[in-house]
């Protein structure tokens, strides 16, 4: 991607079993990537990572990195997906 703060996430849908890719804005600190989902009620991809979360792939620094993503929704309705990158 062109920006240092944009990436493409790739994941497998829990219900469909299909693979999806979508561009997202992110912040990274060491091996933790944080994605603040804008207009979460209009999007569905993050729901694959509710509860215990699931595997995800992100294209970072020119390579694909894997990790485990967990989505949380706060009392104001904001959704954050936190990804712990694999070693």
Secondary structure, DSSP 8 states (H G I E B T S, - for coil): --STTEEEEEEE-TTT--EEEEEEE-EEETTEEEEEETTGGG--GGGGGSTT-EEEEEEETTEEEEEEEEEEE-TTS-EEEEEEE--
